[in-house]
Amino acid sequence: MALAGMAGGAQSKSGPHPHHAPRAKRVIFLFMAGGVSHVDSFDYKPRLLKDNGRVMSFDDARIVAKTGMGAPQRVMKPLWDFNQHGETGKWCSELFPHMNRHADELTFIHSMHTNGVAHGPATLFMHTGTTNFIRPSMGSWVMYGLGAENENLPGFVTLSPSLGNGGPRNYGNAFLPAIYQGTPLGRAGQPAREAGIKNITNSFWRPEDQRRQFDLLRTLNEQQRLSSVPGDTELEAVIESYELAWRLQNHAPETVDISDESATTLQMYGINETPTDNFGRQCLMARRLAEAGVRYIQVNYSDNSNNPAWDQHSNMPKHADHAAAVDKPVAALLADLKARGLLEDTIVWWGGEFGRTPYAQSNGTGRDHNPQGFTVWVAGGGFKPGYSHGATDEFGQHAVEDKVHMHDLHATILHQLGIDHERLTFPYAGRNFRLTDVEGHVVKELIA
């Protein structure tokens, strides 16, 4: 029976309720691990073309942390041409041609900034709101606040998560009850076609025999529950996992099985094609999970190294390979959700843990980490389509206009789900904790 990690869907439909009327029911988070270069994709900076090759002093976050001062760096222009797209005339580079066709449906946030210069701290912050402490992941907070939409499936699923840069902490429940932890399907580095729920079927016992065994286990578990220490959330989670595993046997296999999808749909996501097959399968599974009522879905484009996919310190042209793998599947996901009427109440969030510098690292051919200013986009779920919010400086290094901190983004996504981020708290170690700690505000300009 599926025990490990199956606690994510234990909250029933009769669980918590929103604080206010929600605009969205679920989130699909497309995590681009390593940090996509915003100045090579969606943040157009003509100044980089004008000053390409010029050596100037920049206050590089890592150098300043060590020396307290800036350092001379060589300005590097975008490696891909920018053009205007859609009725809004949004400037986007040719790095993501398929996504660009959806420019009028996306809400671009160009003034993001965050905590953490290295991948580990920044990735943890993106997922949990902290750079180093053990805190619940965002998906766990959402489950705690809203419960599951479908009691027969995990409410929080992460597809192909990495073991590095936070690993299980990125979908862990920390001090929240264990039933709110995420359920991993597959892992980074493993083909997505192999991602699924292990041991979900039993080919040896008849259904009636399995039912008898389950009823016996339920009776024994209830006896243990009555004699256990009050507040033993791990025991509760194990018992709930038995219950969920029983329900999963009848519902999960078809949810994650894409074999019944049409050839047209498979082609749209780039499945059975190079290089889109792997991420295309993840995106299609995300759509199926969303359609089935999974509340929070992480789709990870990553690997298991400490220098994840988009981390091009010395080889910016490598961005093209990663873009080719994700661009078509992401665009297909947007189109598919919209065609099925799901985009209206599904938030799609795309981005990495930070951006990249507008200059060449060590005067080479790559870009360093940049948490001081970068771009993410969201779509659906009541966000304002075809809108660009905030700005970085003329080089794309610092967020300077209508700045949006990661805490603000968390607060705003929770708001769209009907959750007041200041009221979503949990008592632990003598005080109330929340995803946004003691910061964050809802960015109302992003909302339609």
C-alpha beads as a LAMMPS data file, in Angstrom:
LAMMPS data file: protein, C-alpha beads

448 atoms
447 bonds

1 atom types
1 bond types

-500.0 500.0 xlo xhi
-500.0 500.0 ylo yhi
-500.0 500.0 zlo zhi

Masses

1 110.0

Atoms # bond

1 1 1 0.000 0.000 0.000
2 1 1 1.185 3.487 -0.796
3 1 1 2.377 4.856 2.560
4 1 1 5.308 7.179 1.969
5 1 1 4.258 10.689 1.070
6 1 1 0.591 9.858 0.651
7 1 1 -0.609 12.197 3.383
8 1 1 -1.035 15.205 1.138
9 1 1 -4.711 14.597 0.372
10 1 1 -5.979 13.703 3.785
11 1 1 -7.991 16.899 4.337
12 1 1 -11.571 16.340 3.236
13 1 1 -13.931 18.697 1.444
14 1 1 -15.522 19.526 4.770
15 1 1 -12.279 21.054 6.028
16 1 1 -11.264 24.730 6.216
17 1 1 -12.948 27.484 4.212
18 1 1 -11.565 30.591 2.458
19 1 1 -11.344 33.894 4.317
20 1 1 -12.974 35.684 1.388
21 1 1 -14.427 34.861 -2.014
22 1 1 -11.653 33.191 -4.038
23 1 1 -10.792 33.929 -7.643
24 1 1 -8.873 30.659 -8.024
25 1 1 -9.133 27.107 -6.711
26 1 1 -5.676 25.749 -7.440
27 1 1 -2.087 26.568 -8.377
28 1 1 0.277 25.076 -10.946
29 1 1 3.800 26.258 -10.141
30 1 1 6.234 25.796 -13.041
31 1 1 9.574 25.994 -11.253
32 1 1 12.546 26.843 -13.484
33 1 1 15.367 25.837 -11.140
34 1 1 18.621 27.744 -11.396
35 1 1 17.393 31.172 -12.399
36 1 1 16.274 32.104 -15.920
37 1 1 17.950 35.222 -17.251
38 1 1 15.254 37.888 -17.322
39 1 1 17.364 40.209 -19.488
40 1 1 17.566 37.455 -22.122
41 1 1 13.862 36.613 -22.051
42 1 1 11.147 39.023 -20.899
43 1 1 12.859 42.153 -19.528
44 1 1 13.920 44.206 -22.548
45 1 1 16.835 46.551 -21.831
46 1 1 18.078 48.528 -24.863
47 1 1 20.860 49.930 -22.671
48 1 1 22.527 46.506 -22.721
49 1 1 22.729 46.707 -26.514
50 1 1 24.086 50.227 -26.391
51 1 1 26.770 49.502 -23.774
52 1 1 27.598 45.936 -24.778
53 1 1 31.242 45.207 -23.953
54 1 1 31.681 48.309 -21.823
55 1 1 33.344 47.749 -18.434
56 1 1 31.424 49.424 -15.634
57 1 1 31.183 49.163 -11.860
58 1 1 28.230 47.084 -10.589
59 1 1 27.369 46.267 -7.002
60 1 1 27.265 42.524 -7.503
61 1 1 25.347 41.028 -4.571
62 1 1 27.931 38.367 -3.800
63 1 1 30.949 40.639 -4.170
64 1 1 29.370 43.349 -2.034
65 1 1 28.600 40.759 0.637
66 1 1 32.298 39.874 0.763
67 1 1 34.010 43.218 0.206
68 1 1 31.380 45.878 0.879
69 1 1 31.893 47.480 -2.538
70 1 1 31.147 46.969 -6.213
71 1 1 33.446 45.666 -8.920
72 1 1 34.125 46.372 -12.607
73 1 1 32.082 44.130 -14.883
74 1 1 31.645 43.828 -18.649
75 1 1 28.127 44.605 -19.865
76 1 1 26.708 41.757 -21.961
77 1 1 23.848 42.250 -24.400
78 1 1 20.958 39.768 -24.693
79 1 1 21.879 36.710 -26.689
80 1 1 18.431 36.584 -28.317
81 1 1 16.631 39.272 -30.282
82 1 1 13.629 40.999 -28.737
83 1 1 10.440 41.711 -30.674
84 1 1 6.955 42.904 -29.815
85 1 1 4.184 40.346 -29.417
86 1 1 0.410 40.325 -29.114
87 1 1 -2.012 43.202 -29.134
88 1 1 -0.226 44.643 -26.119
89 1 1 3.045 44.831 -28.056
90 1 1 4.920 43.140 -25.245
91 1 1 8.689 43.002 -25.792
92 1 1 9.851 39.385 -25.483
93 1 1 12.964 37.670 -26.755
94 1 1 12.970 34.789 -29.197
95 1 1 14.186 32.470 -26.432
96 1 1 10.553 31.452 -25.785
97 1 1 8.660 31.739 -29.106
98 1 1 5.735 29.536 -28.011
99 1 1 5.171 31.365 -24.728
100 1 1 5.381 34.681 -26.577
101 1 1 2.168 33.799 -28.414
102 1 1 0.400 33.986 -25.050
103 1 1 1.819 37.408 -24.137
104 1 1 -1.673 38.923 -23.983
105 1 1 -2.733 36.339 -21.384
106 1 1 0.263 36.676 -19.056
107 1 1 0.842 38.971 -16.108
108 1 1 4.539 39.873 -16.052
109 1 1 6.133 40.992 -12.790
110 1 1 9.392 42.701 -13.722
111 1 1 10.249 44.036 -10.281
112 1 1 10.723 40.845 -8.313
113 1 1 13.375 40.687 -5.601
114 1 1 14.058 38.036 -3.017
115 1 1 16.250 36.787 -0.179
116 1 1 19.228 34.513 -0.748
117 1 1 22.052 34.831 -3.257
118 1 1 22.891 31.119 -3.589
119 1 1 20.518 28.504 -5.006
120 1 1 19.851 26.678 -1.740
121 1 1 18.673 29.661 0.326
122 1 1 16.828 31.341 -2.546
123 1 1 15.044 28.131 -3.566
124 1 1 13.997 27.490 0.014
125 1 1 12.754 31.064 0.263
126 1 1 10.713 30.693 -2.898
127 1 1 9.063 27.530 -1.581
128 1 1 8.859 28.190 2.165
129 1 1 9.362 31.906 2.809
130 1 1 12.647 31.395 4.673
131 1 1 16.269 30.914 3.633
132 1 1 17.419 28.490 6.302
133 1 1 14.842 27.506 8.937
134 1 1 12.568 24.469 8.725
135 1 1 9.272 25.960 7.605
136 1 1 6.218 24.570 5.774
137 1 1 6.218 24.821 2.002
138 1 1 3.667 26.988 0.252
139 1 1 1.716 23.972 -0.946
140 1 1 1.424 22.740 2.643
141 1 1 0.166 26.149 3.780
142 1 1 -2.440 26.126 1.007
143 1 1 -3.576 22.639 2.021
144 1 1 -3.719 23.700 5.667
145 1 1 -5.807 26.736 4.745
146 1 1 -8.174 25.199 2.191
147 1 1 -8.001 21.417 2.404
148 1 1 -8.241 19.147 -0.609
149 1 1 -10.679 19.666 -3.459
150 1 1 -10.771 15.922 -4.217
151 1 1 -10.583 13.558 -1.249
152 1 1 -9.562 10.666 -3.526
153 1 1 -6.251 12.230 -4.561
154 1 1 -3.382 13.973 -2.790
155 1 1 -4.145 17.668 -2.490
156 1 1 -0.504 18.702 -2.954
157 1 1 1.658 17.027 -5.599
158 1 1 5.193 17.789 -6.757
159 1 1 6.318 16.379 -10.107
160 1 1 9.966 15.343 -10.492
161 1 1 11.364 17.296 -7.517
162 1 1 15.100 17.680 -7.032
163 1 1 17.035 16.211 -4.120
164 1 1 19.260 19.303 -4.030
165 1 1 18.794 22.912 -2.892
166 1 1 16.224 22.196 -0.233
167 1 1 15.130 18.803 -1.510
168 1 1 12.086 17.453 0.404
169 1 1 11.925 20.666 2.438
170 1 1 10.567 22.357 -0.699
171 1 1 7.396 20.288 -0.393
172 1 1 7.525 19.428 3.307
173 1 1 5.032 20.225 6.031
174 1 1 7.636 21.137 8.722
175 1 1 5.658 21.849 11.915
176 1 1 2.237 21.720 10.254
177 1 1 0.370 18.429 10.777
178 1 1 1.971 15.726 8.669
179 1 1 -1.160 15.256 6.562
180 1 1 -0.277 18.471 4.710
181 1 1 3.035 17.333 3.244
182 1 1 3.403 17.115 -0.537
183 1 1 3.308 13.899 -2.528
184 1 1 6.281 13.501 -4.890
185 1 1 5.738 11.792 -8.227
186 1 1 9.067 10.856 -9.779
187 1 1 12.266 12.765 -9.161
188 1 1 14.624 15.028 -11.063
189 1 1 16.902 13.057 -13.344
190 1 1 14.351 10.265 -13.752
191 1 1 12.348 10.121 -17.007
192 1 1 8.894 11.593 -16.481
193 1 1 7.338 8.552 -18.166
194 1 1 8.413 6.616 -15.045
195 1 1 6.881 9.103 -12.615
196 1 1 3.865 7.729 -10.821
197 1 1 2.539 6.344 -7.579
198 1 1 4.325 3.105 -6.805
199 1 1 2.523 -0.050 -5.630
200 1 1 -0.886 1.461 -6.236
201 1 1 -2.389 -1.778 -7.563
202 1 1 -2.462 -5.310 -6.188
203 1 1 -2.482 -8.078 -8.779
204 1 1 -2.437 -10.902 -6.219
205 1 1 -5.583 -10.330 -4.153
206 1 1 -9.170 -10.046 -5.266
207 1 1 -10.887 -6.695 -4.539
208 1 1 -13.065 -8.260 -1.840
209 1 1 -9.982 -9.666 -0.071
210 1 1 -8.311 -6.266 -0.202
211 1 1 -11.443 -4.745 1.278
212 1 1 -11.387 -7.206 4.179
213 1 1 -7.718 -6.421 4.848
214 1 1 -8.392 -2.703 4.733
215 1 1 -11.296 -2.984 7.173
216 1 1 -9.071 -4.940 9.583
217 1 1 -6.295 -2.344 9.317
218 1 1 -8.799 0.434 9.900
219 1 1 -10.021 -1.254 13.088
220 1 1 -6.484 -1.790 14.390
221 1 1 -5.469 1.753 13.523
222 1 1 -8.469 3.194 15.329
223 1 1 -7.549 1.244 18.460
224 1 1 -4.007 2.598 18.264
225 1 1 -5.297 6.107 17.695
226 1 1 -7.389 5.960 20.882
227 1 1 -4.386 4.894 22.952
228 1 1 -1.846 7.245 21.348
229 1 1 -0.398 10.479 22.682
230 1 1 -2.774 13.391 21.968
231 1 1 -1.569 15.493 19.066
232 1 1 0.515 12.726 17.452
233 1 1 0.220 14.084 13.919
234 1 1 2.549 11.472 12.443
235 1 1 0.263 8.633 13.551
236 1 1 -2.716 10.576 12.204
237 1 1 -0.921 11.015 8.897
238 1 1 -0.084 7.307 8.619
239 1 1 -3.694 6.372 9.311
240 1 1 -4.907 8.936 6.806
241 1 1 -2.391 7.588 4.295
242 1 1 -3.988 4.129 4.567
243 1 1 -7.362 5.713 3.884
244 1 1 -6.046 7.732 0.977
245 1 1 -4.128 4.769 -0.456
246 1 1 -7.353 2.787 -0.535
247 1 1 -9.136 5.547 -2.437
248 1 1 -6.143 6.115 -4.709
249 1 1 -6.334 2.570 -6.038
250 1 1 -9.566 3.446 -7.812
251 1 1 -8.765 7.000 -8.881
252 1 1 -5.045 7.726 -9.194
253 1 1 -3.980 5.315 -11.961
254 1 1 -6.131 6.938 -14.629
255 1 1 -5.287 10.450 -13.407
256 1 1 -1.548 10.143 -14.053
257 1 1 -1.903 7.834 -17.069
258 1 1 -1.754 9.910 -20.249
259 1 1 -2.247 6.964 -22.623
260 1 1 -5.872 7.936 -23.250
261 1 1 -4.947 11.406 -24.505
262 1 1 -5.429 12.101 -28.204
263 1 1 -2.547 12.189 -30.643
264 1 1 -3.309 15.880 -31.164
265 1 1 -2.907 16.613 -27.451
266 1 1 0.324 14.627 -27.200
267 1 1 1.715 16.494 -30.185
268 1 1 0.644 19.849 -28.728
269 1 1 2.699 19.153 -25.567
270 1 1 5.647 17.829 -27.575
271 1 1 5.352 14.310 -26.148
272 1 1 7.342 11.619 -27.990
273 1 1 9.455 14.404 -29.467
274 1 1 12.949 15.641 -28.702
275 1 1 13.626 17.671 -26.564
276 1 1 10.114 18.281 -25.206
277 1 1 8.985 14.776 -24.254
278 1 1 10.023 14.860 -20.598
279 1 1 8.673 18.268 -19.580
280 1 1 5.701 17.822 -21.888
281 1 1 4.664 14.763 -19.880
282 1 1 5.026 16.710 -16.648
283 1 1 2.876 19.569 -17.938
284 1 1 0.206 17.223 -19.261
285 1 1 0.115 15.373 -15.936
286 1 1 -0.224 18.751 -14.222
287 1 1 -3.266 19.552 -16.344
288 1 1 -4.805 16.160 -15.529
289 1 1 -4.118 16.602 -11.814
290 1 1 -5.628 20.100 -11.891
291 1 1 -8.653 18.806 -13.745
292 1 1 -9.055 16.061 -11.133
293 1 1 -9.051 18.579 -8.286
294 1 1 -5.494 18.581 -6.950
295 1 1 -5.078 21.858 -5.084
296 1 1 -1.361 22.652 -5.489
297 1 1 0.885 21.212 -8.188
298 1 1 4.617 21.857 -8.491
299 1 1 6.146 21.066 -11.880
300 1 1 9.919 21.037 -11.557
301 1 1 12.359 21.626 -14.383
302 1 1 15.530 20.714 -12.547
303 1 1 18.192 18.126 -11.888
304 1 1 19.767 16.753 -8.739
305 1 1 22.940 18.837 -8.776
306 1 1 23.788 21.900 -6.699
307 1 1 24.065 23.834 -9.961
308 1 1 20.603 23.324 -11.460
309 1 1 19.391 23.576 -15.023
310 1 1 19.229 27.304 -15.761
311 1 1 22.448 28.119 -13.870
312 1 1 24.626 29.333 -16.728
313 1 1 27.641 31.006 -15.110
314 1 1 29.924 30.440 -18.093
315 1 1 27.716 29.308 -20.964
316 1 1 24.667 31.495 -21.550
317 1 1 23.914 29.876 -24.943
318 1 1 22.927 26.766 -22.937
319 1 1 19.734 28.645 -22.044
320 1 1 18.540 27.804 -25.562
321 1 1 18.595 24.053 -24.840
322 1 1 16.528 24.443 -21.689
323 1 1 14.112 26.835 -23.383
324 1 1 13.582 24.354 -26.209
325 1 1 12.658 21.696 -23.615
326 1 1 10.054 23.760 -21.728
327 1 1 8.703 26.412 -24.105
328 1 1 6.300 24.315 -26.156
329 1 1 4.949 22.305 -23.174
330 1 1 4.288 25.448 -21.110
331 1 1 2.470 27.108 -23.999
332 1 1 0.464 23.923 -24.517
333 1 1 -0.510 23.844 -20.844
334 1 1 -1.814 27.407 -21.042
335 1 1 -3.795 26.692 -24.209
336 1 1 -5.157 23.412 -22.840
337 1 1 -6.272 24.931 -19.541
338 1 1 -7.973 27.779 -21.375
339 1 1 -9.746 25.472 -23.825
340 1 1 -11.117 23.394 -20.938
341 1 1 -12.276 26.404 -18.940
342 1 1 -9.726 25.698 -16.212
343 1 1 -7.513 28.755 -16.613
344 1 1 -10.183 30.977 -15.067
345 1 1 -9.769 29.365 -11.654
346 1 1 -6.225 28.002 -11.960
347 1 1 -3.170 30.131 -11.211
348 1 1 -0.177 29.251 -13.383
349 1 1 3.050 30.619 -11.885
350 1 1 6.258 30.451 -13.930
351 1 1 9.729 31.429 -12.767
352 1 1 12.956 30.619 -10.967
353 1 1 14.390 31.458 -7.581
354 1 1 16.102 34.605 -8.938
355 1 1 17.311 36.171 -12.182
356 1 1 20.746 36.756 -13.639
357 1 1 23.127 39.691 -13.917
358 1 1 23.204 42.104 -16.863
359 1 1 26.961 41.663 -17.163
360 1 1 29.246 38.763 -17.944
361 1 1 30.442 36.914 -14.879
362 1 1 34.226 37.265 -14.497
363 1 1 34.189 38.876 -17.958
364 1 1 33.329 35.469 -19.422
365 1 1 30.367 34.095 -21.354
366 1 1 27.810 33.561 -18.580
367 1 1 25.806 35.517 -16.011
368 1 1 25.852 35.337 -12.208
369 1 1 22.895 35.108 -9.803
370 1 1 20.714 38.187 -9.404
371 1 1 18.177 38.221 -6.536
372 1 1 17.919 42.038 -6.646
373 1 1 15.713 42.292 -9.720
374 1 1 14.137 39.680 -12.003
375 1 1 10.949 38.612 -13.787
376 1 1 8.288 35.974 -13.195
377 1 1 4.863 35.672 -14.759
378 1 1 1.488 34.420 -13.618
379 1 1 -1.617 33.617 -15.632
380 1 1 -5.262 32.831 -14.977
381 1 1 -6.841 32.794 -11.534
382 1 1 -8.117 36.356 -11.683
383 1 1 -4.792 37.993 -12.540
384 1 1 -4.739 40.887 -15.002
385 1 1 -3.902 39.513 -18.469
386 1 1 -1.563 41.331 -20.832
387 1 1 -0.169 43.433 -18.017
388 1 1 3.425 44.242 -17.080
389 1 1 4.060 45.374 -13.528
390 1 1 7.087 47.175 -12.121
391 1 1 10.518 47.630 -13.611
392 1 1 14.197 47.085 -13.057
393 1 1 16.778 49.794 -13.705
394 1 1 18.020 50.513 -17.224
395 1 1 20.488 47.618 -17.013
396 1 1 18.081 45.124 -15.432
397 1 1 20.030 44.680 -12.212
398 1 1 17.855 46.202 -9.475
399 1 1 14.084 46.302 -9.069
400 1 1 13.340 50.034 -8.822
401 1 1 9.697 50.622 -9.704
402 1 1 6.696 49.058 -7.909
403 1 1 8.946 46.482 -6.293
404 1 1 7.471 43.069 -5.489
405 1 1 9.182 40.933 -2.874
406 1 1 8.746 37.146 -2.849
407 1 1 6.651 37.564 0.316
408 1 1 4.385 39.895 -1.676
409 1 1 3.975 37.336 -4.454
410 1 1 3.116 34.648 -1.902
411 1 1 0.590 36.969 -0.246
412 1 1 -1.017 37.810 -3.588
413 1 1 -1.346 34.205 -4.747
414 1 1 -2.881 33.264 -1.386
415 1 1 -5.278 36.209 -1.746
416 1 1 -6.476 34.906 -5.112
417 1 1 -7.144 31.550 -3.451
418 1 1 -9.334 33.290 -0.882
419 1 1 -6.727 33.264 1.894
420 1 1 -5.655 36.264 3.983
421 1 1 -1.917 35.679 4.421
422 1 1 -1.941 37.494 7.778
423 1 1 -4.678 35.230 9.139
424 1 1 -3.240 31.950 7.832
425 1 1 -1.204 31.148 10.949
426 1 1 -0.151 28.127 12.970
427 1 1 0.979 28.176 16.624
428 1 1 4.428 26.675 17.123
429 1 1 7.272 27.162 19.621
430 1 1 5.439 29.891 21.492
431 1 1 4.258 32.088 18.647
432 1 1 2.130 32.087 15.523
433 1 1 3.892 31.447 12.223
434 1 1 2.771 32.173 8.686
435 1 1 4.148 31.737 5.161
436 1 1 4.956 35.448 4.832
437 1 1 6.478 35.689 8.349
438 1 1 5.836 39.325 9.431
439 1 1 6.046 40.826 5.951
440 1 1 4.289 40.797 2.617
441 1 1 1.371 42.661 1.118
442 1 1 -1.155 41.893 -1.601
443 1 1 -0.191 43.550 -4.886
444 1 1 -3.653 44.657 -5.960
445 1 1 -2.417 46.107 -9.248
446 1 1 -1.876 42.543 -10.500
447 1 1 -5.525 41.600 -9.994
448 1 1 -8.100 41.949 -12.760

Bonds

1 1 1 2
2 1 2 3
3 1 3 4
4 1 4 5
5 1 5 6
6 1 6 7
7 1 7 8
8 1 8 9
9 1 9 10
10 1 10 11
11 1 11 12
12 1 12 13
13 1 13 14
14 1 14 15
15 1 15 16
16 1 16 17
17 1 17 18
18 1 18 19
19 1 19 20
20 1 20 21
21 1 21 22
22 1 22 23
23 1 23 24
24 1 24 25
25 1 25 26
26 1 26 27
27 1 27 28
28 1 28 29
29 1 29 30
30 1 30 31
31 1 31 32
32 1 32 33
33 1 33 34
34 1 34 35
35 1 35 36
36 1 36 37
37 1 37 38
38 1 38 39
39 1 39 40
40 1 40 41
41 1 41 42
42 1 42 43
43 1 43 44
44 1 44 45
45 1 45 46
46 1 46 47
47 1 47 48
48 1 48 49
49 1 49 50
50 1 50 51
51 1 51 52
52 1 52 53
53 1 53 54
54 1 54 55
55 1 55 56
56 1 56 57
57 1 57 58
58 1 58 59
59 1 59 60
60 1 60 61
61 1 61 62
62 1 62 63
63 1 63 64
64 1 64 65
65 1 65 66
66 1 66 67
67 1 67 68
68 1 68 69
69 1 69 70
70 1 70 71
71 1 71 72
72 1 72 73
73 1 73 74
74 1 74 75
75 1 75 76
76 1 76 77
77 1 77 78
78 1 78 79
79 1 79 80
80 1 80 81
81 1 81 82
82 1 82 83
83 1 83 84
84 1 84 85
85 1 85 86
86 1 86 87
87 1 87 88
88 1 88 89
89 1 89 90
90 1 90 91
91 1 91 92
92 1 92 93
93 1 93 94
94 1 94 95
95 1 95 96
96 1 96 97
97 1 97 98
98 1 98 99
99 1 99 100
100 1 100 101
101 1 101 102
102 1 102 103
103 1 103 104
104 1 104 105
105 1 105 106
106 1 106 107
107 1 107 108
108 1 108 109
109 1 109 110
110 1 110 111
111 1 111 112
112 1 112 113
113 1 113 114
114 1 114 115
115 1 115 116
116 1 116 117
117 1 117 118
118 1 118 119
119 1 119 120
120 1 120 121
121 1 121 122
122 1 122 123
123 1 123 124
124 1 124 125
125 1 125 126
126 1 126 127
127 1 127 128
128 1 128 129
129 1 129 130
130 1 130 131
131 1 131 132
132 1 132 133
133 1 133 134
134 1 134 135
135 1 135 136
136 1 136 137
137 1 137 138
138 1 138 139
139 1 139 140
140 1 140 141
141 1 141 142
142 1 142 143
143 1 143 144
144 1 144 145
145 1 145 146
146 1 146 147
147 1 147 148
148 1 148 149
149 1 149 150
150 1 150 151
151 1 151 152
152 1 152 153
153 1 153 154
154 1 154 155
155 1 155 156
156 1 156 157
157 1 157 158
158 1 158 159
159 1 159 160
160 1 160 161
161 1 161 162
162 1 162 163
163 1 163 164
164 1 164 165
165 1 165 166
166 1 166 167
167 1 167 168
168 1 168 169
169 1 169 170
170 1 170 171
171 1 171 172
172 1 172 173
173 1 173 174
174 1 174 175
175 1 175 176
176 1 176 177
177 1 177 178
178 1 178 179
179 1 179 180
180 1 180 181
181 1 181 182
182 1 182 183
183 1 183 184
184 1 184 185
185 1 185 186
186 1 186 187
187 1 187 188
188 1 188 189
189 1 189 190
190 1 190 191
191 1 191 192
192 1 192 193
193 1 193 194
194 1 194 195
195 1 195 196
196 1 196 197
197 1 197 198
198 1 198 199
199 1 199 200
200 1 200 201
201 1 201 202
202 1 202 203
203 1 203 204
204 1 204 205
205 1 205 206
206 1 206 207
207 1 207 208
208 1 208 209
209 1 209 210
210 1 210 211
211 1 211 212
212 1 212 213
213 1 213 214
214 1 214 215
215 1 215 216
216 1 216 217
217 1 217 218
218 1 218 219
219 1 219 220
220 1 220 221
221 1 221 222
222 1 222 223
223 1 223 224
224 1 224 225
225 1 225 226
226 1 226 227
227 1 227 228
228 1 228 229
229 1 229 230
230 1 230 231
231 1 231 232
232 1 232 233
233 1 233 234
234 1 234 235
235 1 235 236
236 1 236 237
237 1 237 238
238 1 238 239
239 1 239 240
240 1 240 241
241 1 241 242
242 1 242 243
243 1 243 244
244 1 244 245
245 1 245 246
246 1 246 247
247 1 247 248
248 1 248 249
249 1 249 250
250 1 250 251
251 1 251 252
252 1 252 253
253 1 253 254
254 1 254 255
255 1 255 256
256 1 256 257
257 1 257 258
258 1 258 259
259 1 259 260
260 1 260 261
261 1 261 262
262 1 262 263
263 1 263 264
264 1 264 265
265 1 265 266
266 1 266 267
267 1 267 268
268 1 268 269
269 1 269 270
270 1 270 271
271 1 271 272
272 1 272 273
273 1 273 274
274 1 274 275
275 1 275 276
276 1 276 277
277 1 277 278
278 1 278 279
279 1 279 280
280 1 280 281
281 1 281 282
282 1 282 283
283 1 283 284
284 1 284 285
285 1 285 286
286 1 286 287
287 1 287 288
288 1 288 289
289 1 289 290
290 1 290 291
291 1 291 292
292 1 292 293
293 1 293 294
294 1 294 295
295 1 295 296
296 1 296 297
297 1 297 298
298 1 298 299
299 1 299 300
300 1 300 301
301 1 301 302
302 1 302 303
303 1 303 304
304 1 304 305
305 1 305 306
306 1 306 307
307 1 307 308
308 1 308 309
309 1 309 310
310 1 310 311
311 1 311 312
312 1 312 313
313 1 313 314
314 1 314 315
315 1 315 316
316 1 316 317
317 1 317 318
318 1 318 319
319 1 319 320
320 1 320 321
321 1 321 322
322 1 322 323
323 1 323 324
324 1 324 325
325 1 325 326
326 1 326 327
327 1 327 328
328 1 328 329
329 1 329 330
330 1 330 331
331 1 331 332
332 1 332 333
333 1 333 334
334 1 334 335
335 1 335 336
336 1 336 337
337 1 337 338
338 1 338 339
339 1 339 340
340 1 340 341
341 1 341 342
342 1 342 343
343 1 343 344
344 1 344 345
345 1 345 346
346 1 346 347
347 1 347 348
348 1 348 349
349 1 349 350
350 1 350 351
351 1 351 352
352 1 352 353
353 1 353 354
354 1 354 355
355 1 355 356
356 1 356 357
357 1 357 358
358 1 358 359
359 1 359 360
360 1 360 361
361 1 361 362
362 1 362 363
363 1 363 364
364 1 364 365
365 1 365 366
366 1 366 367
367 1 367 368
368 1 368 369
369 1 369 370
370 1 370 371
371 1 371 372
372 1 372 373
373 1 373 374
374 1 374 375
375 1 375 376
376 1 376 377
377 1 377 378
378 1 378 379
379 1 379 380
380 1 380 381
381 1 381 382
382 1 382 383
383 1 383 384
384 1 384 385
385 1 385 386
386 1 386 387
387 1 387 388
388 1 388 389
389 1 389 390
390 1 390 391
391 1 391 392
392 1 392 393
393 1 393 394
394 1 394 395
395 1 395 396
396 1 396 397
397 1 397 398
398 1 398 399
399 1 399 400
400 1 400 401
401 1 401 402
402 1 402 403
403 1 403 404
404 1 404 405
405 1 405 406
406 1 406 407
407 1 407 408
408 1 408 409
409 1 409 410
410 1 410 411
411 1 411 412
412 1 412 413
413 1 413 414
414 1 414 415
415 1 415 416
416 1 416 417
417 1 417 418
418 1 418 419
419 1 419 420
420 1 420 421
421 1 421 422
422 1 422 423
423 1 423 424
424 1 424 425
425 1 425 426
426 1 426 427
427 1 427 428
428 1 428 429
429 1 429 430
430 1 430 431
431 1 431 432
432 1 432 433
433 1 433 434
434 1 434 435
435 1 435 436
436 1 436 437
437 1 437 438
438 1 438 439
439 1 439 440
440 1 440 441
441 1 441 442
442 1 442 443
443 1 443 444
444 1 444 445
445 1 445 446
446 1 446 447
447 1 447 448
